[in-house]
Structure formats: C-alpha cells, structure tokens
Amino acid sequence: MPRRKSEPSETDQRLNPLLQHYSRPEQILGDNGLLKQLSPLAWSNTPSKAN
C-alpha cells in the first residue's frame, strides 16, 4: 500500500520559505549564517520569567 503524503507541519511551513535560498550548511550555521541572524530575534521575543 503506498504511503500518503502528509501535510507539512506548521514548523515546516514557516522554515521552508526561509531556507529555500540557502544551499550550503555554512550559509545557515556559519558565522554570518541565518541561525546567527535569527538567534537574537528569538531571545528578544522570549517572555521573561518573573522572580
């Protein structure tokens, strides 16, 4: 029985457009890569914990 193609997850739907223009790992993981550019944004949008 052939496998049905599953719908892309919400994460895949968000990441695929970001990653479509990158072809080498260093473009994503390198010193000036996408991950380094997005990391500060992720931390700035994290709610702070109340002490």
Phi and psi restraints in degrees (range 20) as a CNS / XPLOR table:
assign (resid 1 and name C) (resid 2 and name N)
       (resid 2 and name CA) (resid 2 and name C) 1.0 -70.1 20.0 2
assign (resid 2 and name N) (resid 2 and name CA)
       (resid 2 and name C) (resid 3 and name N) 1.0 146.1 20.0 2
assign (resid 2 and name C) (resid 3 and name N)
       (resid 3 and name CA) (resid 3 and name C) 1.0 -74.6 20.0 2
assign (resid 3 and name N) (resid 3 and name CA)
       (resid 3 and name C) (resid 4 and name N) 1.0 141.4 20.0 2
assign (resid 3 and name C) (resid 4 and name N)
       (resid 4 and name CA) (resid 4 and name C) 1.0 -82.6 20.0 2
assign (resid 4 and name N) (resid 4 and name CA)
       (resid 4 and name C) (resid 5 and name N) 1.0 142.9 20.0 2
assign (resid 4 and name C) (resid 5 and name N)
       (resid 5 and name CA) (resid 5 and name C) 1.0 -75.9 20.0 2
assign (resid 5 and name N) (resid 5 and name CA)
       (resid 5 and name C) (resid 6 and name N) 1.0 122.4 20.0 2
assign (resid 5 and name C) (resid 6 and name N)
       (resid 6 and name CA) (resid 6 and name C) 1.0 -81.4 20.0 2
assign (resid 6 and name N) (resid 6 and name CA)
       (resid 6 and name C) (resid 7 and name N) 1.0 156.8 20.0 2
assign (resid 6 and name C) (resid 7 and name N)
       (resid 7 and name CA) (resid 7 and name C) 1.0 -69.6 20.0 2
assign (resid 7 and name N) (resid 7 and name CA)
       (resid 7 and name C) (resid 8 and name N) 1.0 142.7 20.0 2
assign (resid 7 and name C) (resid 8 and name N)
       (resid 8 and name CA) (resid 8 and name C) 1.0 -64.2 20.0 2
assign (resid 8 and name N) (resid 8 and name CA)
       (resid 8 and name C) (resid 9 and name N) 1.0 143.4 20.0 2
assign (resid 8 and name C) (resid 9 and name N)
       (resid 9 and name CA) (resid 9 and name C) 1.0 -69.1 20.0 2
assign (resid 9 and name N) (resid 9 and name CA)
       (resid 9 and name C) (resid 10 and name N) 1.0 167.9 20.0 2
assign (resid 9 and name C) (resid 10 and name N)
       (resid 10 and name CA) (resid 10 and name C) 1.0 -61.3 20.0 2
assign (resid 10 and name N) (resid 10 and name CA)
       (resid 10 and name C) (resid 11 and name N) 1.0 -38.4 20.0 2
assign (resid 10 and name C) (resid 11 and name N)
       (resid 11 and name CA) (resid 11 and name C) 1.0 -61.7 20.0 2
assign (resid 11 and name N) (resid 11 and name CA)
       (resid 11 and name C) (resid 12 and name N) 1.0 -46.5 20.0 2
assign (resid 11 and name C) (resid 12 and name N)
       (resid 12 and name CA) (resid 12 and name C) 1.0 -60.7 20.0 2
assign (resid 12 and name N) (resid 12 and name CA)
       (resid 12 and name C) (resid 13 and name N) 1.0 -40.0 20.0 2
assign (resid 12 and name C) (resid 13 and name N)
       (resid 13 and name CA) (resid 13 and name C) 1.0 -63.6 20.0 2
assign (resid 13 and name N) (resid 13 and name CA)
       (resid 13 and name C) (resid 14 and name N) 1.0 -32.0 20.0 2
assign (resid 13 and name C) (resid 14 and name N)
       (resid 14 and name CA) (resid 14 and name C) 1.0 -83.4 20.0 2
assign (resid 14 and name N) (resid 14 and name CA)
       (resid 14 and name C) (resid 15 and name N) 1.0 -37.5 20.0 2
assign (resid 14 and name C) (resid 15 and name N)
       (resid 15 and name CA) (resid 15 and name C) 1.0 -79.3 20.0 2
assign (resid 15 and name N) (resid 15 and name CA)
       (resid 15 and name C) (resid 16 and name N) 1.0 -37.1 20.0 2
assign (resid 15 and name C) (resid 16 and name N)
       (resid 16 and name CA) (resid 16 and name C) 1.0 -54.6 20.0 2
assign (resid 16 and name N) (resid 16 and name CA)
       (resid 16 and name C) (resid 17 and name N) 1.0 -46.4 20.0 2
assign (resid 16 and name C) (resid 17 and name N)
       (resid 17 and name CA) (resid 17 and name C) 1.0 -63.6 20.0 2
assign (resid 17 and name N) (resid 17 and name CA)
       (resid 17 and name C) (resid 18 and name N) 1.0 -33.1 20.0 2
assign (resid 17 and name C) (resid 18 and name N)
       (resid 18 and name CA) (resid 18 and name C) 1.0 -69.2 20.0 2
assign (resid 18 and name N) (resid 18 and name CA)
       (resid 18 and name C) (resid 19 and name N) 1.0 -37.0 20.0 2
assign (resid 18 and name C) (resid 19 and name N)
       (resid 19 and name CA) (resid 19 and name C) 1.0 -90.0 20.0 2
assign (resid 19 and name N) (resid 19 and name CA)
       (resid 19 and name C) (resid 20 and name N) 1.0 -9.6 20.0 2
assign (resid 19 and name C) (resid 20 and name N)
       (resid 20 and name CA) (resid 20 and name C) 1.0 -64.0 20.0 2
assign (resid 20 and name N) (resid 20 and name CA)
       (resid 20 and name C) (resid 21 and name N) 1.0 -22.5 20.0 2
assign (resid 20 and name C) (resid 21 and name N)
       (resid 21 and name CA) (resid 21 and name C) 1.0 -96.6 20.0 2
assign (resid 21 and name N) (resid 21 and name CA)
       (resid 21 and name C) (resid 22 and name N) 1.0 3.4 20.0 2
assign (resid 21 and name C) (resid 22 and name N)
       (resid 22 and name CA) (resid 22 and name C) 1.0 -110.1 20.0 2
assign (resid 22 and name N) (resid 22 and name CA)
       (resid 22 and name C) (resid 23 and name N) 1.0 129.9 20.0 2
assign (resid 22 and name C) (resid 23 and name N)
       (resid 23 and name CA) (resid 23 and name C) 1.0 -117.5 20.0 2
assign (resid 23 and name N) (resid 23 and name CA)
       (resid 23 and name C) (resid 24 and name N) 1.0 -16.7 20.0 2
assign (resid 23 and name C) (resid 24 and name N)
       (resid 24 and name CA) (resid 24 and name C) 1.0 -118.9 20.0 2
assign (resid 24 and name N) (resid 24 and name CA)
       (resid 24 and name C) (resid 25 and name N) 1.0 145.6 20.0 2
assign (resid 24 and name C) (resid 25 and name N)
       (resid 25 and name CA) (resid 25 and name C) 1.0 -55.9 20.0 2
assign (resid 25 and name N) (resid 25 and name CA)
       (resid 25 and name C) (resid 26 and name N) 1.0 -37.8 20.0 2
assign (resid 25 and name C) (resid 26 and name N)
       (resid 26 and name CA) (resid 26 and name C) 1.0 -66.2 20.0 2
assign (resid 26 and name N) (resid 26 and name CA)
       (resid 26 and name C) (resid 27 and name N) 1.0 -21.9 20.0 2
assign (resid 26 and name C) (resid 27 and name N)
       (resid 27 and name CA) (resid 27 and name C) 1.0 -69.8 20.0 2
assign (resid 27 and name N) (resid 27 and name CA)
       (resid 27 and name C) (resid 28 and name N) 1.0 -23.4 20.0 2
assign (resid 27 and name C) (resid 28 and name N)
       (resid 28 and name CA) (resid 28 and name C) 1.0 -100.4 20.0 2
assign (resid 28 and name N) (resid 28 and name CA)
       (resid 28 and name C) (resid 29 and name N) 1.0 -43.2 20.0 2
assign (resid 28 and name C) (resid 29 and name N)
       (resid 29 and name CA) (resid 29 and name C) 1.0 -104.0 20.0 2
assign (resid 29 and name N) (resid 29 and name CA)
       (resid 29 and name C) (resid 30 and name N) 1.0 -8.1 20.0 2
assign (resid 29 and name C) (resid 30 and name N)
       (resid 30 and name CA) (resid 30 and name C) 1.0 -71.9 20.0 2
assign (resid 30 and name N) (resid 30 and name CA)
       (resid 30 and name C) (resid 31 and name N) 1.0 -179.3 20.0 2
assign (resid 30 and name C) (resid 31 and name N)
       (resid 31 and name CA) (resid 31 and name C) 1.0 -57.0 20.0 2
assign (resid 31 and name N) (resid 31 and name CA)
       (resid 31 and name C) (resid 32 and name N) 1.0 -34.9 20.0 2
assign (resid 31 and name C) (resid 32 and name N)
       (resid 32 and name CA) (resid 32 and name C) 1.0 -113.6 20.0 2
assign (resid 32 and name N) (resid 32 and name CA)
       (resid 32 and name C) (resid 33 and name N) 1.0 23.1 20.0 2
assign (resid 32 and name C) (resid 33 and name N)
       (resid 33 and name CA) (resid 33 and name C) 1.0 -77.3 20.0 2
assign (resid 33 and name N) (resid 33 and name CA)
       (resid 33 and name C) (resid 34 and name N) 1.0 174.3 20.0 2
assign (resid 33 and name C) (resid 34 and name N)
       (resid 34 and name CA) (resid 34 and name C) 1.0 -58.4 20.0 2
assign (resid 34 and name N) (resid 34 and name CA)
       (resid 34 and name C) (resid 35 and name N) 1.0 -41.4 20.0 2
assign (resid 34 and name C) (resid 35 and name N)
       (resid 35 and name CA) (resid 35 and name C) 1.0 -61.7 20.0 2
assign (resid 35 and name N) (resid 35 and name CA)
       (resid 35 and name C) (resid 36 and name N) 1.0 -42.6 20.0 2
assign (resid 35 and name C) (resid 36 and name N)
       (resid 36 and name CA) (resid 36 and name C) 1.0 -65.2 20.0 2
assign (resid 36 and name N) (resid 36 and name CA)
       (resid 36 and name C) (resid 37 and name N) 1.0 -34.1 20.0 2
assign (resid 36 and name C) (resid 37 and name N)
       (resid 37 and name CA) (resid 37 and name C) 1.0 -73.4 20.0 2
assign (resid 37 and name N) (resid 37 and name CA)
       (resid 37 and name C) (resid 38 and name N) 1.0 -35.2 20.0 2
assign (resid 37 and name C) (resid 38 and name N)
       (resid 38 and name CA) (resid 38 and name C) 1.0 -87.1 20.0 2
assign (resid 38 and name N) (resid 38 and name CA)
       (resid 38 and name C) (resid 39 and name N) 1.0 -24.0 20.0 2
assign (resid 38 and name C) (resid 39 and name N)
       (resid 39 and name CA) (resid 39 and name C) 1.0 -56.2 20.0 2
assign (resid 39 and name N) (resid 39 and name CA)
       (resid 39 and name C) (resid 40 and name N) 1.0 -47.6 20.0 2
assign (resid 39 and name C) (resid 40 and name N)
       (resid 40 and name CA) (resid 40 and name C) 1.0 -61.0 20.0 2
assign (resid 40 and name N) (resid 40 and name CA)
       (resid 40 and name C) (resid 41 and name N) 1.0 -33.8 20.0 2
assign (resid 40 and name C) (resid 41 and name N)
       (resid 41 and name CA) (resid 41 and name C) 1.0 -66.0 20.0 2
assign (resid 41 and name N) (resid 41 and name CA)
       (resid 41 and name C) (resid 42 and name N) 1.0 -40.3 20.0 2
assign (resid 41 and name C) (resid 42 and name N)
       (resid 42 and name CA) (resid 42 and name C) 1.0 -64.5 20.0 2
assign (resid 42 and name N) (resid 42 and name CA)
       (resid 42 and name C) (resid 43 and name N) 1.0 -42.9 20.0 2
assign (resid 42 and name C) (resid 43 and name N)
       (resid 43 and name CA) (resid 43 and name C) 1.0 -71.5 20.0 2
assign (resid 43 and name N) (resid 43 and name CA)
       (resid 43 and name C) (resid 44 and name N) 1.0 -32.6 20.0 2
assign (resid 43 and name C) (resid 44 and name N)
       (resid 44 and name CA) (resid 44 and name C) 1.0 -73.1 20.0 2
assign (resid 44 and name N) (resid 44 and name CA)
       (resid 44 and name C) (resid 45 and name N) 1.0 -20.9 20.0 2
assign (resid 44 and name C) (resid 45 and name N)
       (resid 45 and name CA) (resid 45 and name C) 1.0 -95.9 20.0 2
assign (resid 45 and name N) (resid 45 and name CA)
       (resid 45 and name C) (resid 46 and name N) 1.0 3.0 20.0 2
assign (resid 45 and name C) (resid 46 and name N)
       (resid 46 and name CA) (resid 46 and name C) 1.0 -83.6 20.0 2
assign (resid 46 and name N) (resid 46 and name CA)
       (resid 46 and name C) (resid 47 and name N) 1.0 126.0 20.0 2
assign (resid 46 and name C) (resid 47 and name N)
       (resid 47 and name CA) (resid 47 and name C) 1.0 -64.7 20.0 2
assign (resid 47 and name N) (resid 47 and name CA)
       (resid 47 and name C) (resid 48 and name N) 1.0 138.4 20.0 2
assign (resid 47 and name C) (resid 48 and name N)
       (resid 48 and name CA) (resid 48 and name C) 1.0 -78.7 20.0 2
assign (resid 48 and name N) (resid 48 and name CA)
       (resid 48 and name C) (resid 49 and name N) 1.0 149.8 20.0 2
assign (resid 48 and name C) (resid 49 and name N)
       (resid 49 and name CA) (resid 49 and name C) 1.0 -85.2 20.0 2
assign (resid 49 and name N) (resid 49 and name CA)
       (resid 49 and name C) (resid 50 and name N) 1.0 137.2 20.0 2
assign (resid 49 and name C) (resid 50 and name N)
       (resid 50 and name CA) (resid 50 and name C) 1.0 -79.7 20.0 2
assign (resid 50 and name N) (resid 50 and name CA)
       (resid 50 and name C) (resid 51 and name N) 1.0 133.2 20.0 2
